[in-house]
Amino acid sequence: MSSCGNPATEQDALMTRRQKFDKSKICVKCKEREGHIVIRHAVYCKTCFFPLVSTRFRKVLGPTINPARSSAKAANVRGGRLRGRLEAPGSLLIAFSGGLGSTVLLDLVAKSYFYRSSNASAAPPEAAEDNSAKGTEHPSNRSREDGESGGIWKGKPAVCYVEIASILLGAKDRTEDVREVVQSYCDPASKFEIDFIPLRLEDAFDESWWKSVGGSNIDRATKDLGIDISNENLPLYATNSSSTPSESLHTYLSSLPTPTAVHSAISSLIRVLLIYTAASRKASHLLLGTTLTTLSMNMISGIAQGAGFAMVAEGTSASKKPHSGHGGPT
């Protein structure tokens, strides 16, 4: 029981505290075990909750895996569920930051579409899934060959991590820590491996990196050209090409007028690095994980900065590889 704020209130005026769950603490799915996870007043036990999340994740991602079809009938979609064989036109790249959203994303993708981690054997027996009940077309039951990702995406899946310690005073380089996390999902016994691609934020100003991913020629596009925006004629000036990528990054960020502009620029540089990395690997899908709180904050920030119709890109977006007709990351 709790009062409305007056400690001297009579007992009859007290309000009953609303329960977090509807009727009981018994799991609404199995109707047997006591649940401790409450979602919209529905109670789930741990054993039922994780398969539920995995199923909903596949239901949302599944229709975006296959290339766009010419008709709804060919797509064979009912209620958001794709009933045909899942086969992406390219490989898969997962963006990983080490935060909660990207960690959950990596775990869901690895356990829903690829092999289970070698640590899965330590899971309790009641948490084990029966793959035979999922059908022959389920990713867990398909035959896999060396270097293949279970017949859905081509080649090996990859995880890309962009280190930003160079712009944060006293920050620790977490590249090796992230590498260990990614390698924990590899399973040599079942011939499943994940490529780890470490990047640094200053790579956006590194000519050698741009050449490695087949991007623009920075020597002609940016490093040898400068624009004086204080002059209405916008004259071009040659810039100092002897600066290192790290120095160029700091110079660029220090020239921005506000902290908001700096944060926006960092996000844009990370997105550019990820998109060009995905395009260089001929990836058809680039997955980024975030939390609802962060997504809401980004949407509010985008509206405040005049993002307008581009806000839809916060959820799903599609692009093409520059100077190529081939479909790029989604």
N, C-alpha and C positions, 0 to 999 in steps of 0.2 A: 504494500500500500504506500502511496505517496501523496502528499498534499499539493495544493496549487501554489505554494510558496509561503503561506502563512503558518508558522509553527504552532500558533495557538488555535488553529482550526479544530472544530469538534470532530469526533471520530466519524460521524455520519456524513460529513462533508468531504471525506477523503476519496480520491479517485483511484480506481484499481489500475495498476500498471499493466499496460498491454503486453501480452506475451509475444515473443519473437517468432513463435511457430503457431500454426493454426489449432490443431487438436491435440496431438501427442508428440512425443519425441521418437517415435518409431519411424524408421525409414519409409517414405511413401512409395518406394520402388520395390524393395524386397519384402516389406511388411514383417520383417523378422528382427533385424538388429536395431539397436538404439543409434540414432543419428546425432551428429554433432555439427553438421554443415547445414546452415539455413539459408535458402535462397528464395526470396519473395514469400516468406512464411512456409515454404515447403522444406521438409527435413530429409536429408540424405545421409546415409552412412558412408564411410570412406570407401568401402568396397564397391558401392554402386555409383559413387560420385565421379570417379575418374573415368570409367567407361562412358558415362553420360557426357562428360566434357569432350572426350575424344570423338564420340559419335556426332555431336553437334558441330565440332570443328570440321570434320570431314564433310558434313552436309553443307556447310557454308563454302568451303574451299573447293569441293568437288566440281560444281558447275563451271568454275573458272579455269580448270586444268585443261580441258580439251580446247582446241582451236574453235573460233566462232564458226557456227554452222549457218547455212543459208536459210534454214527454216526451223521453226520450233519443233516440227515433227521429226526432223533429222536429229535434233539435239536430244529428243526422247527424255525430256525433263518433266517430272511431275512433283509439284509441291517442293521445288528446290532440290530434288534428289535426281542425280544423273544415273540412269539405269544402264547405260552402255559402258564399254571398257574405257578406263581412264588412260589417256596417252597424250602427254604434252609434246609440243613440237620442239622443245629445247630442254636445256638442263635447269637445275634449280639452284638459286643462291639465297641464303638466309643471312640477313643483317643481324649482327649480334653486338650488343653494347655492354652486356654483363648485368643489365638491370632486370627487374622482375618480368616485364613484358616480353623481352627478347628471350629470356631463359625459359619461360613457359612455352613460347613459340617453338624454340628448338626442341624441347622435350616432346611436345605434341607431334611435331612433324616426324621426328625420329621414331617415335613409338607407334604412330598411326600409319605411316607410309613406308617405313624402312624397317631395318632390323632393330630388335630391342638391344639396349645397352648390355654390356657384359655384366653389369651390376643387377640386371633384372632377376638373376637367379636368387638374389637375396630377398626378393619380395615374398610376402606371405603367400601360402598356397591358395587361400581364398581369393587373392587378387589376380591369379593367373587367368588368362583368357584362353578360350577354346577356339583356335583359329579355324578348325574344321567347320564351325557353324557359320563362318563369315562368307562362305562361297568361294568358288575357284577363282573369281576375278578380284578378290580382295588382295591388296598389296602384300599382306603377310603370307599368302599362299601361292604366290607366283614364283616361278623358277627364276633364279638370278644367276648371272654370269659375272666373271671378273670385270670390275669397273662399271657395272650397271647398277641402276637404282631401282630394281624391282619392276621394270617394264613400264613405269609411269613417266619419269623424266629420263632424258638421255644422259649418259655419262654419270660421273660421280657427283653427288650433291656437294655444295661448298658453303662454308660459313665465312663471312667477311667481317672483320673487326677494324674499326677506324679509331686509332689512338689519338687523343687530343691533349695528352699530358704536356705537350710543348707550349701550350698557351695558358696553362693553369699553374700558378706559382706554387711550387712545392708538391705538385701532384706526382704520383708514382706511375711508372709505366706498367700497365697490367697485361701486356701482350702475352707473356708466358703463362700467366694465370688463366687467361681466356683459352690459350692453346690446350692446356690441361683439361679444361671443361669440355672442349670440343672433342678431344681424343677419347674422353670417357664414353662417348657414344659410338665409337668405332668397335667393331666386333670381328677380329681376324678369323675366328672360328667359322663364321658364316660369310667371310669374304666381303664384309661391308666396311667401307671407309668413307670418311668425310674430309674433303680438302679444306685446309685452313688458310685463309688469305688475310695476312695482317697488312694493314695500311696505316699511314699517318696522315693527319690533316694537312700537313705541308706538302704532301704528294700532289695536291691540286696545283702547286706552283713548280712542280718538278718536271722538266722537259722529258727526262728519260722515262718517267712513269707514263706520261701521255703517249709517248711513242710505243710503249709496251702494250697499251690497250687500244692502239689505233685511233687515238683522238686527234684533235686539231694540232697544227704545228705552232706551238707557243712562240717559237723563235720569230715567226712572222705575225702571229695573231696578237700577242700581248707583250712579250718581253722586249721587243724592239720598237714598240709603239706606245707612246704616252699621250694623254689628252689633257690640256690645261683647261679645266671647266670654268676658271675665273675669267677667261677671255671668250667673248661672244663668238669669235671666229673659230673657236675650237681647234687651234693649231696642234699638229702632231710633233712630239719630241721623242727622241731616242731615250730609252730608260737605261739604267745601269744593269747590265746583264751579268755582272760579276757577283751579285748577291746570291746567297744560298736560298733554297726553298723556304727554310725556316725564317730567314730574315725577310723574305718577300711576304710571307704570311703575316708576320708581326707588323710590317709596314702597312699592309692592307688593312688589318684590323684596327690599328692605331689611327688610321685616317678616317674611320667611320665616326659620325657625329654623336651617336647616342648608344647606351648599352643595349637598347632594343635592336638597333641596327646590327650590333656585333653578334647578338644571339641569333638573329635571323640569318646573318651571313654564314655563321658556323653551321647552322642547320642546312643551308643551301649547299655549302661545300661538301658536307657529308653525303648529301643526297646525290650530288654530281659524281663523287667518287664511287658510290655504290652502283649508280646507273651505268657508268662507263665500264666498271668491272664486270657487271652482269652482261653487258653487250659484248665484251671481249671474250666471254666464255660461251656465247650464243645461248644465254639463259632465256627461257621463255617466261620465267616467274622469278621475281625478286620479292621476298617476304620480309616485312618489317613488323616487329611486335611492340605493342605499347599497352599501357593500362588505360582504363576508361577515364581516370582522373587526368592523366597526361593528355589524352586525346581531347577532353573537354577544354583543358587549359589552352591547347594549341588552337582549337577552333575559336575560342573567345579572343585570343591574341590575333588570329588571322582576321577576324571580323574588325577588330580595332585598327588593324593596319590596312584595311581596305582590300582584303583578299577576294571578296565577292564570290563570283561563281566558281572560283578555283577551290573553294572550301571542300567540294566533293572529293578532291584529290587526297584529302586526309584519310579517307577510307580505302578507296581503290582508284588506281589510275593506270593508264596504258600509254606507252611511248614506243618509238621506233629508234633503232640504232642510227645515229647520224650518218648521212651520206650512204645509206643503204636501204634497200627496200625490205629487208628482212625484219620480221616482227621482233620487237625488243621486249624488255622486262615489263611485267605487270605487277 
